[in-house]
């Protein structure tokens, strides 16, 4: 559905002004005569100029302070309130007109002296008092034609709160996602003893996760090149906010002994640096174990040191824990390590370590908690499976950070655009 015309009687610094958005027709409204006129301008337009996927592209040009952002805000908030089962009312509603395709939507304060002639031209009318809904839950005729999702990217609108309550109005601009990423508890990592990552780092990590979520969705013929490498860094269980010593679940669920075992194992993982592959998988297994202990404490309260050792060092997970949900997670965990094995046996990769030369704890001198995987047409399907399985296991809680290697600025921007 294409927005062709908007007329606004008064909104902030906009006064009795009409705006045309389509090159195919030109509208004008005269509030004195109450005539909405239009003319066919399609002969002036170049057919297919914007390609097959775009109805139209409109530029809004004006001096600073002339009301460009106010116009965008008004149009987005009013039109987004028209659909998807929401009742949105506006205080001090003035006179306003929207023409969407052949439907003329207006507030009841607007009159049309040439309504009959417009109907003869094929236009239909819908008016509203406070919203496109005349009453809660009762749809107007036009609502059947309007069910769109409106997405926009505009730095000038990032800090305006006009979109609250409009589920079909989505701002995917950087500032908005930045605030969302740093304040969304389930998806913000904790990597150091002092607290969370800096806000900007949280956004960087979440951006790459959105990239992976998009790529893993199974969309074919992606309109951009894949990055050359993917770096997966495991957030150790003791550095993860969900598994912090300060959380109540340890004492409440009688997991203190198991937690102490995990701490000892993690310290031990930093001592022997010979087997980088084994060390990475052990760190990964301990991180998954800590998360599942937090989510399903009861089955783990009876596990002994040897059970935990087999879990971490050999990735031997019990077949059943007497909990259907946990059994499902354990099955996905087995799938994850099998996919990881397939990747490391078939595709170029390397393990990376963190060298903390002056760190007071010697066990943190070297910790192989990162893997760098080469992305190629052959390996990407396994990487998709690995990430999709990771999402199923973690349910949005973050155990890993993701980084792209050899990705140009243009390719990154394309990934941002599609994944957001």
C-alpha positions in Angstrom: 0.0 0.0 0.0 1.4 3.4 -1.0 1.0 6.6 0.8 0.2 9.2 -1.9 -0.8 12.3 0.0 -1.0 13.7 3.5 -2.6 17.0 4.6 -2.0 18.3 8.1 -4.0 21.2 9.6 -1.7 21.7 12.6 1.0 19.7 14.1 3.9 21.4 16.0 5.3 23.8 13.4 3.3 22.4 10.5 0.3 24.6 9.6 -2.4 23.7 6.9 0.1 22.0 4.7 -0.3 19.2 2.1 2.5 16.8 1.0 2.5 14.6 -2.1 4.5 11.4 -2.0 3.7 9.8 -5.3 4.9 10.7 -8.8 1.8 9.1 -10.3 -0.8 11.5 -8.9 -0.8 15.0 -7.4 -3.3 16.0 -4.7 -4.2 19.2 -3.1 -6.7 20.1 -0.3 -8.3 23.6 0.1 -9.7 23.9 3.6 -11.8 27.0 2.6 -13.7 25.2 -0.2 -13.2 21.8 1.4 -12.2 20.4 -2.0 -9.7 17.6 -2.4 -8.4 17.7 -5.9 -6.1 15.5 -7.8 -4.5 15.1 -11.2 -3.0 12.2 -13.1 0.8 12.8 -13.4 1.8 9.3 -14.4 3.0 10.5 -17.8 5.6 12.5 -16.1 7.0 9.5 -14.2 9.5 7.0 -15.6 8.0 3.5 -15.5 10.0 1.1 -13.3 12.6 3.8 -12.4 13.0 2.5 -8.8 13.1 -1.2 -9.8 10.5 -3.9 -9.2 10.7 -3.9 -5.4 10.0 -0.3 -4.7 6.8 1.6 -5.3 8.4 5.0 -4.8 11.2 6.9 -3.1 10.4 10.3 -1.7 12.8 13.0 -0.7 11.7 15.6 1.9 13.8 18.7 1.4 13.7 21.9 3.4 15.6 24.3 5.6 16.6 23.4 9.1 13.6 23.9 11.4 11.1 23.7 8.6 9.4 20.6 10.0 10.9 17.7 8.0 11.3 15.5 11.0 7.9 16.5 12.4 6.3 15.4 9.1 8.0 12.0 9.3 7.1 11.6 12.9 3.4 12.5 12.2 3.1 10.3 9.2 4.7 7.3 10.8 2.8 7.5 14.1 -0.6 8.1 12.5 -0.4 5.5 9.7 1.1 2.9 12.0 -1.9 3.3 14.3 -4.2 2.2 11.5 -3.6 -1.5 11.6 -2.6 -4.8 13.2 -5.3 -4.8 15.9 -4.2 -1.9 18.0 -6.3 1.0 19.3 -4.2 4.2 19.4 -5.9 7.4 20.3 -4.4 10.9 19.9 -5.0 13.8 22.2 -6.1 17.1 20.6 -6.6 15.5 17.2 -6.9 18.1 14.5 -7.9 17.9 10.9 -5.8 15.5 8.8 -6.1 13.6 5.6 -4.2 10.5 4.3 -4.6 9.0 0.8 -3.4 5.4 0.6 -3.9 4.0 -2.8 -7.6 4.6 -3.5 -8.6 5.0 0.2 -9.0 8.5 1.7 -8.7 8.3 5.5 -9.4 11.4 7.6 -10.4 12.6 11.0 -14.1 13.4 11.3 -13.4 17.1 11.6 -12.5 17.1 7.8 -15.3 17.6 5.3 -15.1 17.0 1.5 -17.5 19.1 -0.6 -16.5 17.0 -3.7 -16.9 13.6 -2.0 -19.3 12.3 -4.6 -17.0 13.1 -7.5 -14.1 11.4 -5.8 -16.2 8.3 -5.2 -17.0 8.3 -8.9 -13.3 8.3 -9.6 -13.0 5.1 -7.5 -12.0 6.5 -4.1 -13.4 5.1 -0.9 -13.6 7.1 2.4 -13.0 6.2 6.0 -13.1 8.7 8.9 -12.4 8.4 12.6 -12.9 10.4 15.7 -9.9 9.5 17.8 -8.3 6.7 15.8 -9.0 4.6 12.8 -11.0 2.5 15.3 -14.4 4.1 16.1 -14.5 2.0 19.2 -12.3 -0.6 20.8 -12.0 -3.7 18.7 -14.4 -2.6 15.9 -12.6 -2.3 12.6 -13.5 0.2 10.0 -13.8 -0.8 6.4 -10.4 0.5 5.5 -8.6 -1.5 8.2 -8.9 -4.6 6.0 -6.5 -3.0 3.5 -4.0 -1.8 6.1 -1.9 -4.3 7.9 1.7 -3.2 7.1 4.8 -3.1 9.2 6.6 0.2 8.9 10.4 0.2 9.3 12.6 3.2 9.3 16.1 4.3 9.8 16.5 8.0 10.8 19.1 9.3 13.3 16.9 12.4 13.7 14.1 10.4 15.2 16.1 8.1 17.4 15.3 10.0 20.6 11.7 10.8 19.9 9.2 8.6 21.8 6.4 8.7 19.3 6.4 5.0 18.5 5.5 3.6 21.9 2.8 1.0 21.8 3.0 0.7 18.0 4.1 -2.9 17.4 4.1 -2.5 13.6 6.4 0.5 13.7 10.1 -0.6 13.9 13.1 1.7 14.2 16.2 -0.2 13.2 18.6 2.7 13.4 21.9 2.4 15.2 21.2 4.5 18.3 17.9 2.7 19.0 19.5 -0.7 18.8 22.4 0.6 20.9 20.1 1.5 23.7 18.2 -1.8 23.3 21.3 -3.9 23.4 22.9 -2.3 26.4 19.7 -2.4 28.5 18.3 -5.8 27.5 19.3 -8.0 30.4 19.0 -11.5 28.8 21.5 -10.6 26.0 24.2 -8.5 27.7 27.4 -10.3 28.5 29.6 -10.0 31.6 33.2 -10.5 30.8 35.1 -9.1 33.8 34.8 -9.0 37.6 33.9 -5.3 37.5 30.6 -5.7 35.8 29.2 -5.7 32.3 30.9 -4.9 29.1 30.9 -1.2 28.2 27.6 -0.4 26.6 29.1 0.1 23.1 30.8 -3.3 23.2 27.5 -5.0 24.1 26.0 -3.4 21.0 29.0 -4.6 18.8 28.5 -8.2 20.0 24.8 -8.1 19.6 25.1 -6.7 16.1 27.2 -9.7 15.0 24.8 -12.1 16.7 22.0 -10.5 14.6 24.1 -11.1 11.5 24.4 -14.7 12.4 20.7 -15.0 13.2 19.9 -13.6 9.8 22.4 -15.8 7.9 21.2 -18.9 9.9 17.6 -18.3 9.0 18.1 -20.3 5.7 17.7 -17.4 3.2 19.2 -18.4 -0.1 21.1 -16.1 -2.5 22.2 -13.6 0.1 22.9 -10.2 -1.6 26.3 -9.8 -0.1 29.6 -11.7 0.4 30.1 -13.8 3.5 33.0 -12.6 5.8 36.1 -14.7 5.5 36.3 -15.8 9.1 34.1 -16.1 12.2 35.6 -15.9 15.6 33.6 -17.5 18.4 34.8 -16.6 21.9 33.4 -18.5 24.9 32.5 -16.5 27.9 33.7 -18.6 30.8 31.0 -19.7 33.2 32.5 -17.8 36.2 32.6 -14.6 34.2 29.0 -14.9 33.0 26.4 -12.7 34.8 23.9 -15.5 35.0 26.3 -17.8 36.9 27.8 -15.3 39.3 28.5 -16.2 42.8 26.3 -13.4 44.0 23.2 -15.0 42.5 20.8 -16.7 44.9 20.3 -19.8 42.8 23.6 -21.4 44.1 22.6 -21.5 47.8 18.8 -21.9 47.2 19.2 -24.9 45.0 22.0 -26.7 46.9 24.5 -26.3 44.2 27.4 -24.8 46.1 29.5 -28.0 45.9 28.9 -28.3 42.2 29.8 -24.7 41.6 33.0 -25.0 43.5 33.9 -28.1 41.3 33.3 -26.0 38.2 35.6 -23.3 39.5 38.4 -25.8 40.2 38.0 -27.4 36.8 38.2 -24.0 35.1 41.4 -23.1 37.0 42.8 -26.5 35.9 41.9 -25.7 32.2 44.3 -22.8 32.3 47.3 -24.8 33.4 47.8 -27.4 30.7 48.0 -25.6 27.3 49.1 -28.5 25.1 45.7 -29.6 23.6 44.1 -26.4 22.3 41.2 -28.3 20.7 40.4 -30.2 23.8 40.8 -27.1 26.0 38.4 -25.1 23.8 35.7 -27.8 24.0 36.2 -28.2 27.8 35.8 -24.5 28.4 32.7 -24.6 26.1 31.3 -27.6 28.0 31.8 -26.0 31.4 30.0 -22.9 30.2 27.0 -24.8 28.9 27.0 -26.9 32.1 26.9 -23.7 34.3 24.0 -22.4 32.2 21.9 -25.6 32.4 22.6 -25.8 36.2 21.1 -22.3 36.6 18.1 -23.2 34.5 17.5 -26.7 35.8 19.1 -26.8 39.2 17.3 -29.8 40.8 18.7 -32.6 38.5 22.2 -31.3 38.9 22.2 -31.0 42.7 23.0 -34.7 43.0 25.9 -34.8 40.5 29.3 -35.7 41.9 32.7 -34.5 41.0 33.3 -37.4 38.7 30.0 -36.8 36.9 31.0 -33.2 36.3 34.5 -34.2 35.2 33.1 -36.5 32.5 30.8 -33.7 31.4 33.6 -31.2 31.0 36.6 -33.2 29.9 34.9 -35.8 27.7 31.6 -34.1 26.8 29.7 -37.1 28.1 26.2 -35.9 28.9 23.6 -38.1 30.7 20.9 -39.5 28.5 18.1 -38.5 30.9 17.8 -36.2 33.9 14.1 -36.9 34.6 13.2 -33.6 33.1 11.7 -33.5 29.5 12.9 -29.9 28.9 16.4 -30.7 30.1 16.5 -33.9 28.0 15.7 -31.8 25.0 18.5 -29.4 25.8 20.9 -32.2 26.3 20.0 -33.6 22.9 20.7 -30.2 21.3 24.0 -30.0 23.2 25.1 -33.4 21.8 24.1 -32.1 18.3 26.2 -28.9 18.9 29.4 -30.8 19.8 28.9 -33.1 16.8 28.5 -30.2 14.4 31.5 -28.5 16.0 33.4 -31.8 15.4 32.3 -31.9 11.8 33.5 -28.3 11.3 36.9 -28.8 12.9 37.5 -32.1 11.0 36.5 -30.7 7.6 37.3 -27.0 7.4 40.2 -24.7 8.1 40.2 -23.3 11.7 42.5 -22.3 14.5 42.3 -22.0 18.3 43.2 -18.7 19.9 44.3 -18.0 23.4 44.3 -15.0 25.7 47.8 -14.2 27.0 47.7 -12.3 30.3 51.4 -11.8 31.0 51.0 -9.8 34.2 47.8 -11.4 35.5 48.2 -12.3 39.2 46.4 -15.6 38.6 48.7 -17.9 36.8 45.9 -20.2 35.6 44.7 -17.3 33.4 48.1 -17.0 31.7 46.7 -18.8 28.6 43.2 -19.8 28.0 42.1 -21.3 24.7 38.5 -20.1 24.7 38.3 -18.9 21.1 38.0 -20.6 17.7 38.5 -18.9 14.3 36.5 -20.7 11.6 37.0 -20.0 7.9 33.7 -19.1 6.2 33.2 -20.6 2.8 30.4 -21.9 0.6 31.3 -25.4 1.9 31.5 -24.5 5.6 28.6 -22.0 5.9 25.9 -24.6 6.2 27.6 -26.2 9.2 28.2 -22.7 10.7 24.5 -22.0 10.3 23.6 -25.3 12.0 26.0 -24.6 14.8 24.6 -21.1 15.5 21.0 -22.3 15.3 21.6 -25.1 17.8 23.4 -22.6 20.1 20.3 -20.4 20.1 18.1 -23.3 21.0 20.3 -24.3 23.9 20.9 -20.9 25.4 17.4 -19.3 24.9 18.9 -15.8 24.4 21.3 -16.0 27.4 24.8 -15.3 26.2 27.7 -17.7 26.5 29.6 -16.6 23.4 30.8 -13.5 21.7 31.1 -13.3 17.9 33.5 -11.4 15.7 33.9 -11.3 11.9 37.3 -11.4 10.3 38.1 -9.7 7.0 34.8 -7.8 6.6 34.8 -4.5 4.7 32.8 -1.5 5.9 30.4 -1.8 3.0 29.8 -5.5 3.6 29.2 -4.8 7.3 26.7 -2.1 6.5 24.8 -4.5 4.1 24.8 -7.1 6.9 23.5 -4.5 9.3 20.7 -3.5 6.9 19.4 -7.0 6.2 19.8 -8.4 9.7 18.1 -5.6 11.6 
